[in-house]
Amino acid sequence: MTRRRAATRARILDAAAAVFAEKGLHGATIDDLVTAAGYTRGAFYSNFDTKEDVFDALFEQQSAYMVDLVREAVEGTPAEEFDLALITTVLERLRPAALTWYLIHTEFVLHAMRNEDAGRRLYEHSARFEREFADVLLLALERLGRRPRLAPAQLADVLSSLYLKALAQEASPGAPPREDFDTILPTVLLGLSEELGPED
């Protein structure tokens, strides 16, 4: 892929995030995508075959971005400064991108329930997301001198499910925000982990 084509593809994906978040997969059109990106249909079809291809690539990109933000926060904090309070900092870093990610994630889940091929892709994306998120969680727990009480992938699933629920409430008009979420997540993380012993 040439640098110019990669830049075009990236710009289409960036524009698609706002379009899909606002209109959904089925409500959005290819014209919506190219108009938002400032390109023609020709530029679109030189990079993607269908809007579903854009949506699939966007979902993978957004999920990877969310994990990368958490990883950067964990790896970028000196060991002596690392504590549970960091979780609040991580959540604040995620907040600007989190709602868009949640809307796209929900769209993909609904699409996957109605389309076998999309369901297979969702499983692959989700499995990769859980593995990468679990690796970050293990690093965070290690820095806290702890280890998970259950399989890392299960812990990742529990915490991401809690986060999705909080985002769902935030995304729903009229629903009060989960003001207690910043304390719930650390509490659950402590409850589902244990201190490392001397032999560890």
N, C-alpha and C positions, 0 to 999 in steps of 0.2 A: 504494500500500500504506500503510495506517495505521500509526502508530507502535506501536500495540498488536499488530497483526498481525505487524509486522516483529520485535517482541520475541519473540512466540510462535514464529515461524519460526526465529529465532536460537537459542532455547532447545532446540527440537527437534533442530536440527543439532548443538548442543553435546553433547546427550545421545547422539545417534546415533553420534558418534565413538567413544565407549567401547563402545557396544553392537555396532557393526559390527566393531570391532577384536577384541572377545572372541568373537563368535559367527559372524562372516562375513555376507556378503550373504544367502546362502540359509538360514543357520541362524537369523537374526534374524527376528522377526515385528513387525508393526505394534504389537501389544500390548506387546512389549518396548520399542519406541521411545517410546510414549506413557507407559508406566509410568516409564521412566527420566527422562522430561522432566517428569512430574507433570501430564500433561494427559489429556484424554479423546480418543476416536477422532474426535469432532466437531471438536476443535481441529486434529487431524492433517489431516483431509480438507478443512478450510478453507484449508490451505496446500499440501498435496501430494495427488497422486492415488494414488501407489503408493510402496512402500518403495524401489523403484528410483529414483524421482524424488528421494527424500531422499539416497540414496547418490550419485547424480550430482551434486547440489548440494554435498554434503559433500566429494566428491573435488575439485571445483573450488575450494571454500573452503580446504581444507587445503593444496592445491598453492600457491594464492596466498599463504597465510600463510607457508609456507616461504620463498618468494621474498622476501616483504616483510621477514622477519627478516634475511636476508642483505643486502638493500638498506639496511636501517636501520643495520646494522653497518658497511657500507662508507661510506655517506653521513654517518654520525654520527661518524666518526673524522677528526680534523684531518689535513690532508694531510701535515704534518711528522711525524706519528706513524704514518702508514700504512706497514706492511711485511708480509712474508709471515707473520710471527708472528700477525697478525690472524686468519688462517684458523683457528688453534686456538681463538681466542675465538669465532669464528662457529660452529664446530662445537659448542662447549659451549652456546651459546645455542639451537642447533637441537635438542640432545639431548632435552629434555623432550617435544617434540612429534614428534620424528623417528620414533620407533617406531610410534606410532599412524598417522602418515602412511604409513609403509612398509607396514603391514598393510592399510590401506585401498587403497593403490596396487596391491598384489599382488592383492587381491580384484577390483579393477576390471579388471586385466589378464586374469585368469582368466575373468571374466564376458564380457569383450570377445572372447575366443577362441571363445566358444560362442554369441554373439549379435551378429548383423550390425549392428544399430542401436547397440548398446553399443560395438562396435568403431569405428564412425564417430565416436561421441562421444569415445572415448578418443583417437583421432587428433587431434581438434580441441583437446581439453584439453592433450595432450602438446605439440602445435605451439605453443600459446599459452605454456605453461610454458617451453619451450625459448627462445622469443623473449624473454620477460621475464628469464629467468636469464642469457641471453647478453648482454643489455643491462647487467646488473649486473656480469658478468665483464669486459666491455669497460671499464666505469668503474674496476673494481679494477685491471686491467692498466694503464690509463692513469695511475692514481695511482702505480703502481710503475715508470712509465717504460717500459712494454713494450706489445707488441701480439701478437695471436695469430698462429701460423704456419698455422692452418687457419681455415675459416669459423667465426665465433662460435657458430653453432648446433651445429656439430660438436664444438667444444670443450665447450659446455654439455652435450652428450649424453655425452661421455667422462667428464666429472667427475661428473655425476649417476649414471651407471652404476656408477662406482667407489663412490660413496656408498651406492647401493642394495645393492651387494654387501656392504659393511661392515655395513649395517643388517640384512641377511639373516642374517649370522653372529651378530650380537648377539641377534637374535630367536629363534635356534634353541637350544632347551634343550640344555645340555651342550657347546655349541660354545665354544671360547675366544674372547674378544673380540679384535678387530683392534687390538692395541695400537700397531701401526706405522702406522695409517691417518693419524694427524695429521702424519706426516712424508711419507707417500706422496703425499698430495694436493698439497702445495706443490711437491714434486719434479716431479710430472706437469705442474703448471701452468707451472713454469719451462721444462720440456722442450718444451712445446707453445706456447711464446711466445718472443719475441726482443726485445732492447732497441730502443727507438726511436732512429733515427738523427738526425743534426743537421738533416736536411732535413724531419724530421717535426715 
